[in-house]
């Protein structure tokens, strides 16, 4: 009788534990998905001859091969608020380390702030033009868009001044920027190129896109 009672008691305990476990068990959390980020850009082009503009400016929805006497402005907008940074990386020779120029934020646009409101259009440069020199080659304009400020790029905002013209003269920080862009641009956002604008879409913490500008 004692043995039977002991077996019965163990069976009740096991049954009770299974019931308790099934009561408190929770389903595994749903996978976290990153919200899609969107950035639109288009290009205003002004032809120059003998340092004077000729013909009316025209708009391109995407990049093209530019002549040496062309000057351009970027127009950028996002349907979401976020922090925008734009850097120019010039052509490099051999194993030379890249050198960057901070085009946005700048002292002449958006009150020097990288933060954009939803649907706000910014013009880069704010009060001048991007000028192509006589050298042939392909340059990169890096777009970095994020919901939060990017510490690696906030660290070079001191160069967004008329004194330096955006040129980042510190080799250590140039290397840090290059490392940041390399590490976070493994996945390139989808680029939908149209007649009036290009739309970039991507997920993740950063939307990073290298726009290539070829000139001759």
C-alpha positions, 0 to 999 in steps of 0.5 A: 500500500505504501509503495502504491501510494508513493507511486501515485504521489510521484505521478501527481507531482509530475502531472502538477509540474507539467501543468504548471510548466505549460501554464507559465511557458511563453511563446518565443518572441517574434523576430525583430524586423528593421523598419525600412528607410527611404531617401530620395535625391535628384541633381541640379546641373549648371553648365559653365563656360569661361567661369560663367554659367550658360544655358538654364540649369536642368534637373537629372533624376540620377547621375551621368558622366559630367564634363569638366565645366559642369557644376552640380547641386544635390537635392535630398529628401526623406519621408521620415525624419533622420540624420543625414551626412554627405561626404565626398571621397576623391579618386585615390592613387595606388594604396593611398588612403582615401581623403574625405570632404564633409559636404553636409552638415555644413555651416551654410545649410540647415543651420549646420544641423544634420537632422532633417524633418520628414519631407524636408528638402535640403540643397547641397551645397547650400549656397554654392556648387560642386565644381568638377576640376580638370582631372578625369576620374570617378568620385564618390558621394557617400550618403549616410542616413540614420534615425539617430546621430552617428557618433563616427560622423558627429566627430568630424562636424568641426570641419564643416566650416568655411575655414576648412571648406569641409576638408577633413585634414586629420588622417586618423579621423579619415581612417575612422570614417573609411572603416565605418563606411566599409563596415556598414556598407556591405549591403547596398540599398535598393536604388530605383532610378527615375527621370525625376529622382532616385529613390533609395530603400534599405533596412538596418541602423544605417542607410549608406549609399555611394553615389558615383560621379564620373567626370572628364 
